[in-house]
Amino acid sequence: MIGLSIYPDLLGYQDTLDYLLKAKELGYKRVFTCLIHVKNLDEYKNTFQGITNYTHEAGMTLIADVAPVVFERLGLCYDDLSVFKELGLDGIRLDLGFGGKKEAELSRGDHGLILEVNGSDASNYIDQILDHNPNKQVLWTCHNFYPQEHTGLSLEYFIQQSKRLKALGLKTAAFVTSRQPNTVGPWPFSEGLPTLEMHRHLPIDLQARHLVAMGLVDDILIGNAFASDEELQALANVSSDKIEIRLSVLSHLSSKEKAILTQVHKVRGDLSSDVIRSRSLGENAGPELNIEPRESYPLHRGDVVILNNGYGRYQGELQIILKDMNYDPRRNLVGHIPLEEQILLDSLDSFKSFRFI
């Protein structure tokens, strides 16, 4: 599921509605906002009520970031979440928690709210919640986003944390960032709002395709606002069930090679350290496929080749090169995966499906 973030008190009521309308038409289903910086709830309600009404009419799920300081500043009771329901929220995200027991109790309340907790917390916080028998149907997790450059999660830590959440059976979300200038978030910085630091300066669709490739989160949200129309469209176009890899294709390919490139491929189960293999159209194709050899080149990581008739019954097999190789006249070079796209290669595990774009 894809979603975006809104900050109507910072960006204006009508502009926010227009943004949500574009998102609805593209199939966005989740909306994130933040109440942590709100000082007067009555004033905020005047801006917010129409927004919440629209998200519900559009079939979107609206969750707002809160923290203990929000309850204290607004004089709210931890045991009564009715004020958030009155705002029209579908859930609240606890950026900072209450220790575990309180979250479990809140999840079992009759308020009908989703209770989302911080998925980037390395402590045993989530385990403490689970120890107190929460209602897991309404207990979700969502990774943080990071407004300061160089402070986002490392890939290794993100994978570690996300695998842990997945093993616990908890729904998980993460953020990608718009690269538009002058976007905003809940904090006075404009350096992007990704979960992963390595995503901060990548195109938004590549950020999302990387998250899909790893298969560790259920929902992908844009952290800052407003993303451009092109970015909204690009994220909406990302497949949720297969790895998509951008490929620079060589000219003068044969029709047979082009046909192989356009297939949905599946990684062979017996993985190699040197190449990723997919038979696809070439599976059991036999000699009638007859792919003629072309000029050969030294091969480098990210090159894509199709085996020609010099490899006999293996001709038609598509391979992505992982380690540099010498000239091989039996391998026809058909394209190259750009360097920034090569972050996807580590996710091409046994039997995973992928296609080129």
N, C-alpha and C positions, 0 to 999 in steps of 0.2 A: 504494500500500500504506500502511495506517495502522499506527501503533505508539504505544508509551508508554514511560515511564521508570520504573525501580524502584530503590529504595535500601534494600534489606532490612536492612542494618546500622543504619539510622536509623529505619526504620518498623516493623520486626518481621517475623518469618518468616511467621506465620499470616496477618496482615493483607495482606502482600504476595501470598501465594498466593490469597487471596480476591479481591484486585484483578485478578490475572492470569486467574482463572476468569471474572470478568465480561467482561474484554477478549476472551478466547477466544470466548465465546458471541456476541459482537458482531462477530467477524470480524477482530480485530486480529492482525497477522502479525509485527510487529517489536517487539523489546524492547531498550531501551538501559539500561545501568547504568554505574557509574563506579568504577574502582579507584584513582584518583589519590590519594585520601586514606587508602587502606588501609595500615596499618603492619605488620600481622602476617597473612601469607597463610594460615597454618594455622588461625588463629581464624576468619578470614573463610570458609574452606572449609566449616567446620561449619555456618555459617548459609546458605551459598550453594549447596551441593550439591543439596539438595532443590529449590531454585528452578530450577536449570538442568535438572534431570531433568524438572520439570513443563513448562517451556517447550518442550522437545523433544517430549514427549508431546502437547502442544497444537499442534505444528506451527509454532511461532514461531521466528524467527531472533533470537538473543541476541548483542549486540555490546557490549563494555565499553570505556570510555574509559581509555586509558593514556597515559603520557608517559615520556620518558627517566628522570625521577626515580623512577618506579615500578620500573623495572629496577634502578636503583642501590640504592634503599631495600630491596628484597626480594632483592638479590643475584642477579638473573637475568642470563642471558647473552643478548645481542641476537640471537645466531644460533640460539637454541633457544627456540621458542615452545610447546614441549610442555606447559609448566605451564598455559598458558591453555586448551589442549585438554583437559587433565586436569580443569580447573575446569568443563568442559562448555560453554565458549563456542563460538559459531560464527564469531566474528571479534573483532578488536580495532580500536579507533579511536585513531589517533595524534593526540592533541590538539596535541602538539609533535613535529615530525619529527626525522629523523636526517640530513637533507641531500639525500636523493634516491636515491643509489646503494644505500644500505642497504635502503630501502623496496622498490626494484625487486628486490633479491636475496631479500628476505623473501617477496615475492609469488610468487616462483618455487619456494619451498620445498615440501616434501611434507607439511607440517603440516595442510593442509586448512582453513586459516582464511581468512576474509575479511579483507582489510587495508583499513581505511577511513581516509582522510586528511581533514584540515581543509579544507573547501571555502570557508571565508571568508578564507583567507590570500591577500593581494594580491601576494605575492612570486612569483618564478618557481619556487617549490618544486615544484608539480605538474609543471611542464615538466621540471624536473630528474629527477623520477622517470621520466617518459615517455622521457627521453633515454637511460635505461639499460635499455630493453626490458623493462618489467614484464609480468606476466601480467594483462592488463586484465580478464580474467574474474573475478578476485577483488579487483581494485582498485576500491573504491567511494569516494565522497566524501560528507561530511556537514557542513553548515554548523554554526557555533558556536551556542550559546545564551548569553544575557546576563542574569545575575542582578541587575545594578544598573540601576535606572531611568535612562533617557536614554543608555544605552550600546549599545543594539541597533543592528543594521545599518540604514542608510538604505535607502529603496526603490531609489534610483538605483544605489547600490553593489551591493545584492543582485541586481538585474537584470543588471548588468554582469558580476559574478562568475558567476552562474548560467548566463548565455548562454555564457560562456567554457567552463564545465565541460560544458555540453550539446554544444558544438561539438567537444569532445575525445572525445565518446562515453562519458562516465563517468556511472555511476549516481549520483544526488544525492538527499540528504535535507535537510529543514529542520525546525525545531521551532516548534510553537505552544505556548501556555501556558494552563494552567487558571487561572481567576480565583478559585478557592476560597481562603479565608483559611487561613493556617497550613500551606500546602503546603511541601514541602522539595525541595531539590536537593543537589548535592554541596558547595555552599558555604553558609555561615551567613547567608544573606539570604533574605527571603521577599517579593520584589518581582516575581515571575513569572520565567519562563524562555523567552522567545520568541527567535527569530532576528531578526525585524524589530521595531524599536522601535515602529513605528506599530501593531503588533498587541497591544501589552502590555495594553491595557485594553478590547479588543474581545471580543465573545462568541467562544467557541472555534470554532464552526462558521463564522463569518464569516472568522476568520483562515485556516481551511483552505480555504474557498471562494475566498478571494483567491489563495492559492497555486495552487489548481487552475486558476483563471482565467488566471494568468500562464503556466502550462504549462511551468515551468522546473525543477520537482523531481519526482522519482519517488515518494518516500516522505515522509509527514508524521508526525512524532512529537510526543507531548506531553512537554514537558521536565521539568515538576515533578510531584510526586505528593503526595497522591492527588487526581486529578480526580474530580469528583462523578459519580454514576451518570448524571445528566442530561447532563453534558458528554461522557461516554463514548458515550452514545447519539447525541448531536447530531453528534459527529465521525463516527461510523459511518454516519450517514445522508447524509453529503455525497457527491454524485456525483463520480466520478473522471474523467468524460469530457465533462461539459458545465458551462457556467457557470450557477450558480443564484443568483438575485437575489431578495431579499425585497421584496415589494410591498405597500403599503397600498392596498387596493382601495376605490373609491368604492361607495356603495350605489346601488341602483336602476339597475344596468346591465341592458341587454337580454340575452336569452339568446344572441344572436349575438356580442355583445361578450365575454360570459363564455367562450364557446367559443373565441374567438380567444386570450384570455388564458391558457387552459389548454394551448395547443399548445406543443410544442418549437419554438422559433424559430431561424432562421438569419440572421445578419447579411448584408446584401447585399454583394457584392464591391466595388461602386463607393461607397466611403465618402464621407460628407458631414461637414463640420465642425460642422453645426448639429443634426443628428438622426442617430440610429441607426435604420436601416430594416429591417423584416422583413415580408415579404408573408404567409407562413404560410397560414392558412385563406383569406385574401383573394386569394391568387395566382390570377389568371385567373377570379375568381369571377363577374364580370359583374354586370349590373344586378339580377339576382334576389336578390343578397345584401341589398340595400336597407336599409342602416343609417341610421336616422333621425337627424337632427341633434338635439343637446340643448343646454342652456345652455352658452355658451362662457365661458372665463376667460383672463386673461393666463397664459402658460405659462412655467415656470421649469425650470432644470436638474433632471433627475430625474423630471419629469412623464412619464407614459406616456399616449399618445393613440392612438385608432383613427380613421382617416379615414372620414367618413360619405359618404352619397350625393352630397353637394355636390362631391366630388372625382371623380365619374364612375367611370371604370374603375379608379381607384386606391383606391376605397373598400375597406375591410377591411384596409388596410395598417396595421401596428402601428409606431409610432415612439416612441423614447425621446428626449426633448428634452435637448440638450446646451447650448443657449444660449437665453437668455430671448427670448420672442416676445410680440407683441401679441395681442389677441383674434383668433381665427380660427374662424368658425362651421363650417368644414369639418372641424375636428379635435375629436373628442369626448374630453374628459379622462376617463380611466378609473381612474387610480391614480397614486401617487407613490412613488418609491424613497427610503426614509429616507436622511438625509445620510451616516451611517456606511457604508451599503451602496454609496454612489456611488463608492467606491474601485474597484469592479468595472468601472465603465464604461470606463475606459482600456484594459481588456483585451478589449473587444468589437471585435476586428479582423475583417476580411473573412472571411466564410464560417464564423465560429465559431458554434457552437450554444449557445443559452441557454434557460432557462425561468424562470418566476416561481414563488416559493414564498410 
